[in-house]
Amino acid sequence: MRAIIVLDLGFGDAGKGLVTDFLVRRCGVRLVVRYSGGAQAGHNVVAPDGRHHTFSQFGAGTLVPGVRTFLSKHVVVHPTALLVEEATLNSIGVTDAFERINVSEQALVVTPYHQAAARLRELARGIARHGSCGVGVGETVNHAITKPDESIRAGDLRNRSVLRRKLERIREREHSQVIELVRVLAASGQAKAEMVAFERSDTSGRWIALATQIAGLVRDDSSWATTATAHSTVVFEGAQGVLLDEKFGFHPYTTWSCCTNAPALEMLTQAAPGAELLQIGVLRAYAVRHGPGPFPTEAMELAGVPFDHNKTNVWQGAVRRGWFDAVLARYALDIAGSVDTLAITHLDWLPKLKEWTHCTAYDPGVPLRPSFADSLERQAELGELLASTRPVLSRCPATEESVLDRIESLVSKPVMIGSRGPSAPQVFIRPDAGFGLRL
């Protein structure tokens, strides 16, 4: 068995979906394992025939016939959103999506009360929003940490009596915690809309009727190992980005999830300790961030280049762009610790430039080391330092090879993969990528 881990080394939106789809097609992969995140993911794939889908919970290889998805115990599952995504896939010709996906019985489940509470908390922050995706993943994880006996896991979808009992406890707890927020936000139309989940007497019943439709997809957590080792190559698809990680990101602009490769490595250790392993870190040829938070290289002159499938939304806000940041890339690589090679996406924007601008250092410097982000206070301190520092910029010719060679030099990692567009045929392996790595 060979395992390929796809890991975003930025703030997300680097192109994990594209890289996953490319690997599935090139390597004949038939199993994609989602090893982190949840329904807040937005992994865009454009098939060679032009069909486009933004993958949220299904693996980004699903447009290829026969490719299966496994949602691991590290994924926070949103059942009703999964139903919507299946219907969307069906509308573009993927008629067997539910026949090709399984869910770990240990995966946490988002309820309508978690989602509503999360949105109300974000509304109450006003201009100090954290950049929530509005899906309820963070609220679900926090609830599971503080009240583990109340948390709903995918296995509970097979038992309606247990499900109803837990759901009622969640409703009572979440409602009691947000009621004061609602008083503060009384004039907000958005707040009133979110409170409907708590006020309607049929919310629980309607949600249970929908959520239990995916109960047949749930599998014993240990069964995935048998499934995985039956495949010659498995792709582990990460979510979000290392710079948003709950332990190493910049609080409070982080996620309630491990965004590093650690969950995938844990799963491999348990299921296939002898597997051949290739770890690919994904970066854009420029920096990108969706929503608020420190962004040292943000550059307004990049606001319209290039085209993105990810758009401004009411919860995250705008997609922001900046110059390639080698300092943050090195920090992300330090966090991951074992990335073998890089995939650089969005190289198709280089012809628009005469020179490629990139950040090599900060003035003043910032102590970006994984050991420094050992608490929420330290994470927040790093974020404040990033927000006040100035990038030291350098330039080189905006040719593909010049840029890829410079990235290798800046971060001391080989670049094996590049993309000149949003579809697998526009992804390439560098012909001189003689790094002992094969695809």
N, C-alpha and C positions, 0 to 999 in steps of 0.2 A: 504494500500500500504506500502511496505517496500522498502527502498532504501539502497543500499550498494555502498559506494564510495571507489574506488581503487586509491590510491595515492602513487606515488614513492617518497621516502624520501631521495634519493641520487641524483646523477648526471644523472639519467636516466639508462636504461638497467637493472633495478632491477628484472624484471619479471612480469610486469603488465599484459602482454598478457596471460601468463600462469595462473595467479591468476584469471583473468577475465573468461577465458575459464573454469577453475575449478568451479567457482561460478555458471556460466551458467548451467553447467551440474549437479551440486549437488543440486541446488535450483530450477531447472526447469524454469530459467529465459528466457523470450522471448523478452526482449528489453534491448539493450546496448546503453547508451547515451555517446557519446564522448563530453567531456565538456571543452577541452582545446587543444592547439597545432594545428597541421596541418599535411600536407603530409610528414613532416620530421620524423614522428614517425616510429619506427621499432619494433613492438610488435610480438615476435615470439611465435607461437603456433604449437605444434606437436600433432596431433589428436591420439586417441588410436589406430587407424588403420595405423599409420605411416605417414599419409599425413602431410606435413609441409608448413606453409605459414607465411610470415612476413607481418603482418597487418600494413598498413599505414594509411588508412582513414576508411575502414570498421571496425566495432567493432570486437574485438577479440573473440566474440562468434559466428562468422558467419559460422564456420565449423559445427556447430550444426544446423540441419534442423529446419527451422521455426523461428530462432532468427533474430530479426530486429535490425537495427542500425539507430540512429538519430544523425546527425551532427549538433550540436547546433550553436547558433550565436557566440559562443566563439571559434569556430574552423575556421581555415583559409583553405579554400577548393581549391584544385588543380584539376580542371576538367579533364585535359588530363591524369594526373596521376591516377585519379579515373577510367578512362576508361581502362588504362593498368592493374590496380589491378583487376578490374572485369574480364578481359580476363584471367588473371593468375588464379583467383579463378575458373573460368569456366574450365580451363585446368586440375584442380585437382578434378573436379566433382561437384563443387558448381555452378549449372547452372541457379540459380534464384537469384543471388546476388543483381541485380538491382531491383528486385521485393521486396527486404527486406531492403531497405535503403531510408531514406528521409533526406533532407538538409534544414536547416533554411534559409529563404529568406534573413536574415540579415547577414549570414556568408560572410566574405570577400573572394574574389577570387584572386588567383595568376594568373598573365598573363605571357606570355613568356618574356615580357620586364622586369618585376620584377625579374624573375629568372636570366636572363642574367646580369642585373645590379648588383644583389646581388653577383653573381659569380665574376664579374669584380672587385668589391670593395674588395672581399676577396683575389683575386690574387694580387691586389695592396698593400695589407698589408705585403706581403712577409713572412718573418719568424715570423712576429708578428700577424699571423692569429688569428682570434677569434674562429675558429672551426665551421664555418657555415656548415650546411648540404647541401648547394648548391641548395635548393629547391625554395628559394625566399620568404619565409614566413616573415622574418624580414623586407625585403624591402616593401612588401605589407602592413604590419601594419604601418610602418613609413610613407608611402605615404598616408594612410588613415588618419593618425593623422594630417599631414601637409596640405593635400588637400582633406578633406572629401567629397567634392562635386564630385571629380574625381574618387573616389574609386568605384570599381565594387563589387557589392554584388550578392549573388546567385540569388536574385529576378530579377536582370538585365538580366540574361540568357534567360528570357522569352520575351525579347524585343530587337530584333536585331538592330534596329536603335539606341536606347539608348546605347546598348553595343558597337556598332561600334564607336559612337561619344566619349564615355569615353575611349575606347581603344586607339584611336588616340591621345587623350590628354596625356595618360600615356606614349605612345611611344615617343612623343615629349619631355616630361619632363625627362624621364629616359635617353633618348639619350643625351640630353643637359648636364646632370649631369655626365655622364660617358665618354664623348668624350675625356676629358683631361686625364683620366685614360688610355684610349686606346693609347694615344700618348706615355705615359710612358711605357706601356706594349707592344709597337709595335712589339717587337721581339718574343713575347710569342705566341706560337701556340694555347694555350688554350684561350688567349684573342681574337685571330682572330676567333676562333670557336664560342665564345659567341657573337661576334659582328654580326654574320650571322643573328640573329633574327632581328636586326635593319636594316640590309642592304637589306634583301629580301623584295621585294614589295608585296609578297603574304602572309607574316607572319600573318597579322591580319585576312585576309579572311580564311586562313586554320585553324587558332585557333578558330575563331568563329564557323566554321562548326563543329569542334569537340566538343567545350565546350557546345554548345547548345544541344548536345545530352543528357545531364543530366538535362535539364530544367524541364523535367517531374518529376524529383525527388524532386523538390523544393516545400516547404510547408510554409504557413503562420507561423510565429514564435510562435504565441500563440496556434497553433493547437497541439503542442507537449504535452501540459499539458493534453489534452483529451486523447491522445495516452498513456501517462505515467500512468495516473490514471486508465486506463483500464487493467493494469497489476498488478498482486499481488506483484511482486518483480521486481525492476529495478536496473541494475548495471550501475553506472557512472564510465566510464573508463578514467582515467587521461592520460596525455602525458608528456614526458620528466621527469624531477625531480625537487623537491623543491629547490635544491641547484643551479639550473639554472634559477630560477625565475627572472623576469625582475626587481622586487623591492628588493628581498632579496638575490639574487645570488651575484657573485663576478665579477663585471664589469671589463673588457668588455666581459668576457667569460660567457655571459648569453644569454637568448632568449628573443624575443619580445613577450612574452606571460606570462600570469599568470599560474604558475605551481602548485599553492596551491589548496586546496579544495574549495576556495571561489566561483568560478563560479558554481560549482555543488550545493553548499549551497544556492546560490542566486536563481537558477532555482527551487530548492525544495521549497523555501520560497514562490515563486510565484505560483507554481502549486499544491503543496501538503504539506502545512505547518504542517499537523498533521501526516506525514509519520513516521513510525518507521525507525530509522536511525542507520546504522552500518558503521563506517569509518575504513578502513584497510590500514595501512601504509606498504609498501613493501620495504624490504631491502635484499641485498644478505648477505651470511655468510662471505663475504669479500667485500671490496670496489672495485668499478669499475668506470672508466671515459673514455668516448669516445671523444678524441680530446684534445686540449690544455687547460691550466688553472691550478690553484693551486691544489695540490693533496698530502697532508701531509704524508699519509701512503703508498705512492706508493712503491712497492717492486719488484725488477727485478726478484727475485726468484719465483714469481707467474706468470711470463709472459706466461707460457704455460699451466696453469691449471686454470679452466677446459676448456673443449671445449665450444666455443661460436658460435651461429649462426651469431652474429654481427661481422663483419669483418672490417679490415682497408679499408678505401675508400679515394678517392682523395681529398675530401673536409674536412671531419672531422679528418682524420689521423688515428692513431692506437688506438685500445682498450687498455687502461692501467688498471692495477690491483694493488691493495694494500690491506693491512690488514684492518679488520673491524675498523671503526672509530666511537667510541661512542660519541666523542665531536661533530662531524658534525651531527650525528643521533639525538642528543639532540637538536641541533640548529634547525634542520628540524622540529622536533616535536613542538618546541616552535613556529615556524612560522605557522604551520598548526593549532595548538591550540586545536584541538578537536578529535584527532585520538583515537579510542577505543582500537585497538589491532594491532598486527604486523603479517605480513607474512614474513618468512625468507626462501629465495630460495637458491638453489645451495648447499644444505647440502650434496650432493653426493660427494663433494670433500674432506670431512672430513676424510674418511678412508685413504687418501693419507698422512695424517699428524700424528705425534705423539702428538703434542701440537697445540692448536689453539691460534694464536697470535692476539692481538687486542690493539687498542689505547685507553687509559683511560684519557689522558690529553696531553697538549702541553707544551713545554719548549722552549722559553718563552710562556706564556699564550696569548691567543687571545680573545678580548672582543666580543665573538659571542653571540649577543643578537639581536633580530629583531629590536629593537628600535635604534640600532647602525647603521643599514643599511638603513638610511633614505634619502640617496642621492646617486647619481652615484659616487661622490667623496668618500663617506664613503664606498660604496661597493668596489671600487677599492682599498681603503686602507686596507680593510679586506682581499682582495685577496693577496695583497703584504705581509701582515703579515702571512697569511697561507703559502705562498710560502717560507718564511724564517724561519718558526718555525720547531721544531723537535718533532715528536710524542713520548710520553712516553708509552712504550709498556709493556703489561702484557701477561701472558699465563695461559691456563687451559687445562685439558685433551681434546683431540679432539674427544670427544664422542658427539653424537647428543644432548642428554639431558643436558650434562654439558654446551655445547655452548648455547643452548636456555635458560637455567636457568641464565647463566652469562649475556646474552643480556638483559633479563628482569631486572636483577639487575642494569645493567649499565644505562639503559634508562628509568627505572621506568614505563614500559609498558608491559602488558602481551603479550606473543607470542601464538597466537591461531592456526596459520597455518604454515606448513613447507613443503618443496618440496625436493625430492630426485632425481629429474630428470625433463626433459622438457615437460612431458605430464601429463594431469590431473590425470590418475591413480597413478602417483607418488607423488601426493600432498596429505597431510593428515591433519586431525584435531587432535590436541593433546588430548589424552584421559582425561588428568587432567585439561583441559582448562575450569575450573569452574568459569568463570568471569562474569556470567550473560549474556553472549552473545551466540547466537544460529545461527546455519546455517543448 
